[in-house]
């Protein structure tokens, strides 16, 4: 959520930057500022009346001592009227504060200066590419057919047990999942991230804190009886660990990693691009999250991108990194890099990671702060990245490494899988 101070001090700047997202934010900003002005005016009037009431209270005693009972009663009457007015003003403030919050949560984050204007994925900026696209043998199969041939993943059984988008991993398919998870966690902890095992159900405050609510509420699975939400990513519980927290300067940066299953309704996703593992309702992901000093967040951002790039390189997958344009940027992000790996049998690029800097957008909602050396309190910057999401990594590994003798696994996974070939 954007801060009121930023909107008060630089409304034109905010409107200009949000135009990068193809958003005309001027009317909303004007309404926010008007509502804020009315709320502050009500508060100023209430404060003045309360101060006046204190003077009246002391004056009544003096008048009674002087025997001026009628004058004292008149002041009592005025004080009673003033108290009723204060009650009205306080109620007005509460309504205006609620209206203000409802307006503020409709504004997305301001894009960072490197983010270009664009409509969607076609306008994203290619940053760099790596790896070599393999030449597959004739008759090469897409991963969903390989999964069936080698009895690795049963999509039909998942439909029977739950529904479409909930695959069942079997035998070496299950081992591949668990091996990748442990490989990613090992790489992350070696890089200085602390491993966490968070809950996969969160409350409404947690969903609001990281920006999934109310913006993406329809894409989350909601347990109505208890008002809990299944997490769409470990970012939600990890970042919320520091909700309503003030960190000391020497505690920064905070580096966390976690493996969790993730749940997304993916409403409106249909067609050939969602076959097999390309788009699921339940999937496994390893996440990295950092909370850092605002002065360092973009250097930390670059370090996170390099860390994830190394993971893809270790798996020997052809990849590319793109910087998202304004029209493709998520609601909460100031800047995002997407990692895509090439799926040789499908002959298409598959997104496997998003690495984002949210600056203070999440921490303002979370009230996640730090104390500087002068004792002043500031909002931290929050960042996160998939490190990595498994479904499309598995799809690319199966497709790109198929040979006439089977599917050859990357060397770095052998000790986790206890096999080198499927």
ROPABA-473161 format. One line per field, with one value per residue (C-alpha): x, y, z. Coordinates in steps of 0.001 Angstrom, whole numbers, plus 500000, padded with zeros to 6 digits. Each point is the difference from the previous one (the first is absolute). Example, Ala and Ser with C-alpha at 12.3 -4.5 7.8 and 13.67 -1.06 7.14 Angstrom:
BEGIN
c1 [512300  501370]
c2 [495500  503440]
c3 [507800  499340]
***
This chain:
BEGIN
c1 [500000  501328  500608  497792  503089  501130  496559  499784  503517  500201  496553  501069  503061  497861  497491  502782  501655  496696  499374  502860  497500  497446  498027  498356  500486  499264  496321  500730  502921  497828  497295  502578  501403  496500  498988  503257  499498  496473  501226  502791  497633  497642  502922  501268  496544  499579  503428  499182  496649  501609  502592  497201  498067  502978  500049  496245  500336  502543  497953  496823  501717  501206  496527  498375  502521  499024  496311  499231  497811  498002  503155  501469  496824  500237  503570  498883  497356  502554  502406  497268  499269  503714  500275  497133  501721  503266  498132  498614  503447  501638  497362  500539  503757  499466  497786  502439  502962  498185  499186  503633  501312  497542  501306  503681  499857  498761  503285  502772  503671  501994  502214  503741  501780  501276  496491  498792  496445  498361  496779  501083  502546  500797  501444  502277  503714  502444  502911  502136  499936  502048  500397  499544  496711  500371  499362  497577  499844  497234  496737  500777  497042  498550  500313  496418  500598  503415  498360  497497  502586  502296  497174  501308  496875  496359  497796  496844  500363  500286  496681  498443  501328  499423  499636  501970  503232  500785  502437  501216  503781  501155  503257  502889  497643  499435  503712  500781  497643  501548  503539  499500  498471  502977  502473  498448  499852  503644  501087  497958  501250  503600  499336  499042  496252  498435  497637  496472  497071  496950  496293  498288  496782  500049  497516  498502  502523  502871  498364  499425  503543  501751  497376  498202  496858  497886  501610  500347  497360  498188  503142  500474  498338  497961  498978  496826  499178  503248  500722  503421  501663  502224  503235  500771  503700  502250  500584  496782  500825  503739  499583  497211  502374  501082  496524  499748  503712  502805  503404  503292  502414  502465  497206  499813  499948  497622  500397  497439  499286  497220  498533  496205  497258  498220  496349  498532  496530  501337  496485  499636  503013  499088  501438  503120  502357  498708  500668  501957  502077  499747  497326  498808  497731  502420  503753  503248  502290  503064  500006  502561  499014  502069  499240  502664  501037  498499  503473  501092  496892  500928  503483  498337  497526  502868  501574  496721  499732  503573  499305  496968  501854  502659  497377  498741  503570  500776  497005  501415  496732  499877  498553  499295  499369  497477  499146  496253  498415  497407  497042  501343  501113  498171  497879  502533  503321  502215  502157  500040  502319  498483  502091  498865  501426  499644  497809  501482  497172  497339  502312  499027  501317  498582  500104  501629  500779  499021  502402  498474  500860  496922  501885  497702  496698  499652  501778  497623  497085  501932  501469  503339  502587  503545  501661  502967  503054  498246  497048  497646  497563  499828  498264  502166  500071  498674  501112  499226  500686  499102  503045  498533  496450  500062  497346  501537  503533  498960  498330  503165  502290  497936  499628  503484  501892  498140  502162  499378  501323  497790  500021  503412  499985  502429  503116  499129  496841  501481  500730  496459  498235  502122  499741  501494  497551  496322]
c2 [500000  503438  502323  503028  502162  499088  500772  503317  501108  498695  499300  500896  497740  497077  500544  500188  496788  498106  500981  497563  497335  501474  501356  503414  500436  503750  499743  497424  502043  503134  498129  498626  503460  501493  497229  500381  503784  499527  497386  502271  502998  497944  498959  503583  501240  497169  500704  503703  499259  497561  502649  502553  497562  499732  503789  500010  497372  502072  503188  498486  499444  503592  501364  497884  501270  503527  499156  500373  496914  501088  500678  496656  498204  501702  498807  496499  500120  501098  497261  497360  501246  499931  496385  498963  501750  498161  496664  500899  501019  496816  497905  502052  499420  496245  499931  502148  497855  496879  501751  501073  496451  498660  502533  499472  496245  500604  501602  497622  500519  502648  498442  500471  502328  497113  498677  500935  500645  497061  498068  496479  497188  500974  503296  498525  500780  497151  500392  496968  496381  496974  496292  498055  498848  496228  498156  497242  496611  499414  499064  502012  500214  502820  499511  498835  497078  499256  500010  497417  497889  499715  500027  503184  502151  498946  502881  497889  498646  503575  500791  496978  500992  503753  501553  501341  501730  497674  497388  496901  499460  496392  498070  501879  502906  500418  499591  502673  502412  499403  500030  503378  501442  498928  501161  503473  500251  498943  502617  502689  499240  499965  503491  501224  499476  498557  497108  500362  497544  502307  499095  499703  501547  503708  502456  503023  502417  498035  499993  503732  500671  498698  501317  496828  501421  501624  500128  496238  498649  498196  498045  498632  496964  501247  497883  501898  498211  501173  502941  498591  500028  497362  501748  500769  500240  499779  503743  500579  498278  500777  503756  500147  498675  503640  501563  502641  499608  502507  498531  501390  501180  497167  497431  501022  498459  497199  497017  497188  496959  497436  497094  499875  498640  502922  500329  502183  499870  501250  501037  500671  497889  497702  498559  498262  502147  498395  496365  497723  501915  503344  501334  498329  500752  498338  500009  499971  503011  501117  503718  502561  503206  502941  503006  502625  503622  502247  501220  496452  498403  500228  498574  497206  499610  499454  497429  498075  499967  498673  497328  498694  500203  497741  497413  499846  499771  497097  498153  500692  501395  502589  503173  503642  502857  502714  503214  500452  503056  502087  498122  496604  501057  498542  502299  500050  500061  503007  497912  496328  497722  496816  496907  497800  496623  498521  496952  498252  497571  502717  502503  502801  501969  499184  502424  498342  502928  503578  502117  503224  503067  501409  502891  501249  498929  496847  501304  502981  497551  497700  502766  498196  502545  500536  502432  501964  501124  503249  498077  500977  497387  499235  497445  497131  498947  496497  497729  496456  497452  496467  497887  498068  499009  496303  499140  501689  499182  496328  500406  501481  497418  497112  501415  501438  496984  497226  497639  496681  498302  501928  503347  501049  502009  502931  499054  502318  498008  496500  499980  501229  497601  496879  499397  501666  498879  499247]
c3 [500000  499087  502928  500560  500355  496490  498584  501860  499047  496403  498527  496444  500211  501191  497181  497394  501205  500211  496375  499226  501103  497539  502950  500241  503748  500127  501058  502713  501348  500083  501910  502457  500673  500445  502405  501921  500237  501384  502478  501244  500224  502183  502178  500312  501027  502522  501532  500319  501673  502455  500940  500433  502221  502337  500367  500614  502719  501930  499451  501472  503342  500125  499210  502710  502549  499010  500409  496296  499778  496901  498024  501114  498812  496615  499590  501032  497263  497402  501152  499583  496477  499255  501194  497705  497097  500805  499925  496560  498748  501290  498231  496839  500261  500271  496915  498030  501114  498740  496717  499718  500534  497422  497487  500794  499385  496444  498962  498849  500722  498151  497303  500475  497577  497827  499336  496511  498884  498251  499598  500912  499626  496409  501277  502680  499694  499361  502429  499151  498890  500956  499356  496787  498541  499450  496758  500854  498305  497462  501642  503137  502375  502115  503731  500557  497613  501533  503442  498813  498144  503028  502602  501677  500310  499850  498920  499682  503535  501251  498316  501727  503433  499764  496557  497064  501018  502925  498600  501842  499906  500059  500344  498411  499301  503740  500673  497409  501784  503421  498631  498338  503165  502122  497354  499917  503800  500316  497482  501753  503512  498725  498631  503486  500078  503159  499312  501368  500069  500053  500098  496608  501310  500854  501436  498264  501548  498456  496580  500266  501243  496889  497592  498945  501603  498831  496520  499388  502353  497186  499136  503520  501573  502951  503008  500824  503266  501652  497661  499083  496576  498385  499079  496335  500878  503074  499604  501949  503331  499775  499550  502589  502652  500286  499985  502795  500724  500465  499116  501213  497318  500636  499390  496334  497513  500951  497621  500073  497835  500130  498101  499922  497831  498332  499029  497275  498508  496623  499049  496282  498934  497123  496786  498774  502105  503205  499041  502316  502527  498227  502356  503185  502942  502461  499474  501954  500258  501892  500773  501119  501836  501195  502187  499576  500478  497265  499003  499138  498540  496324  500529  502016  497130  497546  502348  500155  496203  499694  502627  498121  496700  501469  500971  496417  498724  502353  498544  496513  498715  497187  501489  499509  502427  499165  501831  500135  498411  501814  498521  501118  503478  502995  502172  502863  498137  499253  497650  499028  498063  498599  499338  497132  498962  496540  499652  496975  499240  500308  498294  502345  502937  503449  502929  503028  502303  500723  502051  501300  502029  501744  501644  502822  498407  502130  503088  500209  500245  502320  502168  499593  501086  501223  502394  498623  501986  500959  501410  497164  498678  496268  497773  498716  496349  499281  497143  498965  497282  498941  500609  498263  499012  499165  497377  496966  501148  500037  496595  498484  501646  498653  496496  499476  501347  498168  497944  498279  503161  502434  501812  501329  503237  500628  501985  502915  500707  500091  503738  500754  497639  500548  496254  496920  497327  499566]
***
